[in-house]
Amino acid sequence: MNNSFINCRRISVDCFPNKKYKENNGEEKYVGFDFDVMENEVLDISNFVVSTLELFNIPYINMNYGDKRKINIKYILNKEKIFNAIKENAEYLKTNSEKSKSLKRSK
């Protein structure tokens, strides 16, 4: 088991508003992804995330970067793991993003 700790940053990708969100209810404000990546790869991985979202036609509202922190290296994500996470959730995100848009239009 690897107990090495490494500097990382969290990339948070907001795809669409969470309709279940209410102040202080424990739900996230947006539905999307959080990726912990090595600090020196943040820009490269950010560009990769954007191109992967575009590949699967997944819209996104915003991308945020967390503060530098140390985490166990086993939790750091690489491009392959990020690609697979986006691919596995693509249909759900596309479908629910469209539902979110249509709800806004009907109000």
Z-matrix of the N, CA and C atoms (Angstrom, degrees):
N
C 1 1.451
C 2 1.522 1 108.82
N 3 1.318 2 116.27 1 132.83
C 4 1.452 3 121.31 2 -176.22
C 5 1.532 4 109.90 3 -92.28
N 6 1.333 5 116.36 4 119.09
C 7 1.459 6 120.89 5 179.45
C 8 1.522 7 111.87 6 -109.46
N 9 1.327 8 117.01 7 26.23
C 10 1.456 9 120.78 8 178.12
C 11 1.525 10 109.76 9 -77.54
N 12 1.322 11 115.68 10 136.50
C 13 1.460 12 120.80 11 176.72
C 14 1.519 13 109.05 12 -107.12
N 15 1.325 14 115.32 13 144.60
C 16 1.459 15 120.93 14 -174.17
C 17 1.522 16 109.15 15 -140.09
N 18 1.343 17 116.24 16 151.99
C 19 1.461 18 120.68 17 176.14
C 20 1.521 19 109.56 18 -69.41
N 21 1.308 20 115.61 19 132.38
C 22 1.458 21 120.03 20 178.30
C 23 1.519 22 109.63 21 -141.27
N 24 1.310 23 114.40 22 171.61
C 25 1.463 24 123.02 23 170.95
C 26 1.512 25 106.65 24 -134.99
N 27 1.312 26 115.91 25 150.31
C 28 1.466 27 120.75 26 176.62
C 29 1.526 28 108.72 27 -97.35
N 30 1.315 29 115.40 28 129.15
C 31 1.460 30 121.89 29 172.64
C 32 1.526 31 105.90 30 -100.43
N 33 1.324 32 116.76 31 119.00
C 34 1.464 33 121.80 32 178.07
C 35 1.521 34 108.51 33 -108.82
N 36 1.318 35 115.96 34 126.35
C 37 1.456 36 122.38 35 -178.48
C 38 1.526 37 108.16 36 -114.14
N 39 1.328 38 116.67 37 119.82
C 40 1.464 39 122.77 38 178.60
C 41 1.527 40 108.43 39 -96.97
N 42 1.335 41 116.52 40 116.91
C 43 1.465 42 120.30 41 -177.93
C 44 1.531 43 113.25 42 -94.83
N 45 1.326 44 117.10 43 -40.46
C 46 1.464 45 120.03 44 176.48
C 47 1.524 46 109.14 45 -162.68
N 48 1.345 47 117.68 46 157.76
C 49 1.468 48 120.69 47 -179.16
C 50 1.529 49 111.33 48 -63.36
N 51 1.306 50 115.83 49 142.17
C 52 1.460 51 122.35 50 177.37
C 53 1.526 52 108.31 51 -85.23
N 54 1.315 53 116.59 52 114.02
C 55 1.474 54 119.70 53 -177.14
C 56 1.527 55 112.33 54 -67.84
N 57 1.340 56 117.92 55 -16.17
C 58 1.463 57 121.34 56 177.85
C 59 1.521 58 112.47 57 -85.88
N 60 1.329 59 116.84 58 -6.85
C 61 1.476 60 120.53 59 -175.07
C 62 1.523 61 111.42 60 -69.83
N 63 1.307 62 114.54 61 131.52
C 64 1.457 63 122.74 62 168.60
C 65 1.516 64 105.48 63 -141.30
N 66 1.302 65 117.00 64 147.86
C 67 1.466 66 121.82 65 -179.60
C 68 1.528 67 110.50 66 -48.71
N 69 1.309 68 116.59 67 128.15
C 70 1.475 69 124.37 68 174.83
C 71 1.532 70 115.58 69 62.80
N 72 1.331 71 118.99 70 26.26
C 73 1.464 72 119.10 71 177.68
C 74 1.527 73 112.55 72 -98.95
N 75 1.315 74 118.00 73 0.81
C 76 1.457 75 121.38 74 178.19
C 77 1.513 76 114.38 75 90.12
N 78 1.314 77 117.68 76 -9.89
C 79 1.467 78 121.12 77 178.05
C 80 1.533 79 109.74 78 -83.71
N 81 1.313 80 115.03 79 151.27
C 82 1.467 81 120.44 80 175.07
C 83 1.527 82 108.96 81 -74.28
N 84 1.334 83 116.17 82 148.26
C 85 1.458 84 120.81 83 -179.48
C 86 1.532 85 111.63 84 -70.29
N 87 1.331 86 116.00 85 -32.79
C 88 1.464 87 121.13 86 -179.93
C 89 1.524 88 110.29 87 -126.65
N 90 1.317 89 115.58 88 152.87
C 91 1.458 90 121.97 89 172.83
C 92 1.523 91 106.77 90 -95.87
N 93 1.305 92 116.01 91 134.61
C 94 1.459 93 119.90 92 -179.04
C 95 1.508 94 111.53 93 175.35
N 96 1.333 95 116.09 94 -138.31
C 97 1.453 96 121.98 95 -174.96
C 98 1.520 97 111.37 96 -132.86
N 99 1.325 98 115.34 97 152.46
C 100 1.465 99 123.11 98 167.43
C 101 1.521 100 106.76 99 -127.29
N 102 1.327 101 115.76 100 123.42
C 103 1.460 102 121.11 101 179.61
C 104 1.523 103 109.25 102 -122.08
N 105 1.325 104 116.99 103 124.09
C 106 1.468 105 121.58 104 172.69
C 107 1.521 106 107.70 105 -91.11
N 108 1.340 107 115.93 106 119.56
C 109 1.467 108 121.14 107 -176.65
C 110 1.524 109 110.14 108 -129.70
N 111 1.330 110 115.93 109 160.38
C 112 1.458 111 119.57 110 178.13
C 113 1.527 112 109.16 111 -61.91
N 114 1.305 113 115.09 112 140.60
C 115 1.462 114 120.77 113 -175.03
C 116 1.526 115 112.46 114 -55.62
N 117 1.313 116 117.48 115 -39.53
C 118 1.465 117 120.23 116 -177.25
C 119 1.533 118 113.09 117 -77.47
N 120 1.334 119 118.17 118 -0.54
C 121 1.467 120 121.66 119 179.72
C 122 1.533 121 113.37 120 -113.06
N 123 1.321 122 117.46 121 6.61
C 124 1.468 123 120.68 122 -173.36
C 125 1.532 124 112.22 123 -57.50
N 126 1.308 125 118.80 124 -49.14
C 127 1.472 126 120.45 125 -177.73
C 128 1.521 127 111.73 126 -65.56
N 129 1.310 128 116.80 127 -45.54
C 130 1.462 129 120.79 128 179.70
C 131 1.529 130 110.99 129 -61.88
N 132 1.317 131 116.66 130 -45.80
C 133 1.474 132 120.46 131 -179.42
C 134 1.528 133 110.37 132 -68.51
N 135 1.324 134 118.30 133 -36.30
C 136 1.474 135 120.61 134 177.40
C 137 1.522 136 110.45 135 -59.33
N 138 1.320 137 116.83 136 -45.83
C 139 1.465 138 120.80 137 177.76
C 140 1.527 139 110.93 138 -63.19
N 141 1.317 140 116.40 139 -39.55
C 142 1.460 141 121.20 140 177.47
C 143 1.527 142 110.78 141 -63.31
N 144 1.313 143 117.49 142 -42.97
C 145 1.473 144 121.56 143 178.93
C 146 1.522 145 110.08 144 -60.16
N 147 1.323 146 117.24 145 -47.07
C 148 1.468 147 121.06 146 -179.56
C 149 1.529 148 110.31 147 -59.97
N 150 1.324 149 117.39 148 -47.21
C 151 1.472 150 119.63 149 -178.91
C 152 1.528 151 111.52 150 -66.24
N 153 1.335 152 117.78 151 -33.49
C 154 1.471 153 120.66 152 178.20
C 155 1.528 154 110.39 153 -71.05
N 156 1.326 155 117.69 154 -40.75
C 157 1.465 156 120.51 155 175.49
C 158 1.529 157 110.26 156 -59.82
N 159 1.323 158 116.59 157 -43.29
C 160 1.464 159 121.01 158 178.48
C 161 1.528 160 111.16 159 -64.00
N 162 1.319 161 117.21 160 -39.56
C 163 1.464 162 121.81 161 179.10
C 164 1.529 163 111.04 162 -57.22
N 165 1.319 164 116.97 163 -40.04
C 166 1.457 165 121.61 164 -178.76
C 167 1.532 166 112.75 165 -97.03
N 168 1.326 167 117.02 166 10.84
C 169 1.472 168 122.90 167 178.97
C 170 1.522 169 112.72 168 55.23
N 171 1.330 170 115.63 169 42.16
C 172 1.460 171 121.16 170 177.98
C 173 1.531 172 107.98 171 -100.44
N 174 1.324 173 117.36 172 117.78
C 175 1.463 174 119.13 173 178.01
C 176 1.529 175 110.70 174 -73.48
N 177 1.313 176 115.07 175 154.49
C 178 1.463 177 118.34 176 172.17
C 179 1.510 178 108.99 177 -141.40
N 180 1.320 179 115.68 178 149.24
C 181 1.449 180 122.94 179 -177.07
C 182 1.520 181 111.15 180 -91.72
N 183 1.328 182 115.17 181 -41.88
C 184 1.456 183 119.37 182 -169.63
C 185 1.524 184 110.08 183 -157.19
N 186 1.333 185 114.92 184 156.62
C 187 1.453 186 121.51 185 172.96
C 188 1.526 187 107.23 186 -132.95
N 189 1.327 188 116.25 187 127.23
C 190 1.466 189 121.90 188 -179.56
C 191 1.516 190 110.04 189 -119.77
N 192 1.324 191 114.72 190 156.13
C 193 1.461 192 121.14 191 179.56
C 194 1.521 193 109.33 192 -121.79
N 195 1.317 194 115.66 193 126.17
C 196 1.454 195 120.18 194 179.13
C 197 1.516 196 111.78 195 -78.91
N 198 1.322 197 115.56 196 170.43
C 199 1.462 198 121.63 197 177.67
C 200 1.520 199 110.41 198 -67.64
N 201 1.317 200 114.75 199 157.28
C 202 1.461 201 120.16 200 176.45
C 203 1.527 202 108.61 201 -64.62
N 204 1.329 203 114.91 202 138.74
C 205 1.459 204 120.07 203 176.42
C 206 1.519 205 108.52 204 -153.57
N 207 1.304 206 116.37 205 166.07
C 208 1.460 207 121.45 206 178.71
C 209 1.528 208 108.45 207 -103.84
N 210 1.333 209 115.30 208 129.14
C 211 1.465 210 119.63 209 174.02
C 212 1.528 211 108.73 210 -136.02
N 213 1.307 212 115.07 211 165.01
C 214 1.452 213 121.08 212 178.52
C 215 1.525 214 109.32 213 -63.13
N 216 1.302 215 116.19 214 133.97
C 217 1.468 216 121.98 215 -175.81
C 218 1.527 217 112.46 216 -58.23
N 219 1.330 218 117.81 217 -25.30
C 220 1.469 219 119.59 218 -179.26
C 221 1.530 220 112.34 219 -67.72
N 222 1.336 221 118.03 220 -15.54
C 223 1.460 222 121.67 221 179.13
C 224 1.533 223 113.31 222 -96.76
N 225 1.328 224 117.07 223 -3.07
C 226 1.459 225 121.43 224 178.64
C 227 1.530 226 108.73 225 -75.10
N 228 1.327 227 116.37 226 134.29
C 229 1.460 228 120.50 227 -179.39
C 230 1.525 229 111.30 228 -98.47
N 231 1.317 230 115.66 229 142.30
C 232 1.461 231 121.40 230 174.54
C 233 1.528 232 108.82 231 -105.61
N 234 1.311 233 116.97 232 178.37
C 235 1.462 234 120.79 233 -176.65
C 236 1.522 235 112.57 234 -61.04
N 237 1.305 236 117.38 235 -38.65
C 238 1.465 237 120.39 236 -179.41
C 239 1.533 238 110.99 237 -62.63
N 240 1.315 239 117.20 238 -45.22
C 241 1.466 240 120.93 239 -179.94
C 242 1.523 241 110.95 240 -66.83
N 243 1.320 242 116.46 241 -38.71
C 244 1.468 243 120.83 242 178.37
C 245 1.524 244 110.34 243 -65.71
N 246 1.331 245 116.89 244 -45.85
C 247 1.465 246 121.38 245 177.96
C 248 1.522 247 110.33 246 -56.14
N 249 1.337 248 116.43 247 -47.37
C 250 1.464 249 120.60 248 -178.56
C 251 1.527 250 111.99 249 -64.41
N 252 1.333 251 117.77 250 -38.34
C 253 1.464 252 120.98 251 178.17
C 254 1.528 253 110.91 252 -63.98
N 255 1.321 254 116.37 253 -43.25
C 256 1.469 255 119.96 254 179.19
C 257 1.525 256 110.13 255 -66.68
N 258 1.318 257 116.64 256 -45.53
C 259 1.471 258 121.18 257 -179.85
C 260 1.529 259 111.09 258 -59.49
N 261 1.334 260 117.33 259 -44.86
C 262 1.471 261 121.72 260 -178.39
C 263 1.529 262 112.69 261 -63.91
N 264 1.328 263 117.25 262 -27.03
C 265 1.463 264 121.28 263 -176.53
C 266 1.525 265 113.59 264 -106.33
N 267 1.323 266 117.38 265 3.32
C 268 1.463 267 121.75 266 -172.89
C 269 1.522 268 112.97 267 -59.10
N 270 1.308 269 117.30 268 -49.89
C 271 1.466 270 120.15 269 -176.29
C 272 1.523 271 111.64 270 -62.90
N 273 1.324 272 116.38 271 -45.45
C 274 1.466 273 120.74 272 177.73
C 275 1.526 274 110.91 273 -58.42
N 276 1.332 275 116.92 274 -47.11
C 277 1.466 276 120.28 275 -176.90
C 278 1.517 277 111.93 276 -66.99
N 279 1.328 278 118.05 277 -40.59
C 280 1.471 279 120.17 278 178.19
C 281 1.521 280 110.84 279 -64.33
N 282 1.323 281 116.51 280 -47.41
C 283 1.465 282 121.16 281 -178.16
C 284 1.520 283 111.48 282 -61.90
N 285 1.318 284 116.67 283 -48.50
C 286 1.466 285 119.84 284 -176.70
C 287 1.514 286 113.13 285 -75.16
N 288 1.311 287 117.69 286 -26.11
C 289 1.462 288 120.47 287 174.31
C 290 1.527 289 109.45 288 -66.12
N 291 1.328 290 116.59 289 -42.14
C 292 1.466 291 120.75 290 177.82
C 293 1.526 292 111.07 291 -64.88
N 294 1.328 293 117.02 292 -40.07
C 295 1.466 294 120.09 293 177.25
C 296 1.520 295 110.58 294 -62.73
N 297 1.321 296 116.12 295 -40.55
C 298 1.458 297 121.17 296 179.64
C 299 1.528 298 110.40 297 -62.89
N 300 1.314 299 116.88 298 -41.39
C 301 1.482 300 121.62 299 178.41
C 302 1.510 301 110.81 300 -65.24
N 303 1.345 302 117.30 301 -43.18
C 304 1.459 303 119.50 302 -177.39
C 305 1.530 304 111.25 303 -69.30
N 306 1.320 305 118.32 304 -31.38
C 307 1.463 306 120.70 305 175.84
C 308 1.522 307 110.55 306 -64.40
N 309 1.322 308 116.64 307 -41.18
C 310 1.476 309 120.41 308 179.61
C 311 1.528 310 110.04 309 -64.56
N 312 1.336 311 117.31 310 -41.40
C 313 1.455 312 121.17 311 -177.79
C 314 1.534 313 112.05 312 -67.76
N 315 1.331 314 117.35 313 -32.94
C 316 1.454 315 120.02 314 -176.19
C 317 1.515 316 114.08 315 -79.79
N 318 1.329 317 118.17 316 -11.85
C 319 1.461 318 120.76 317 -179.34
C 320 1.510 319 112.22 318 -80.36
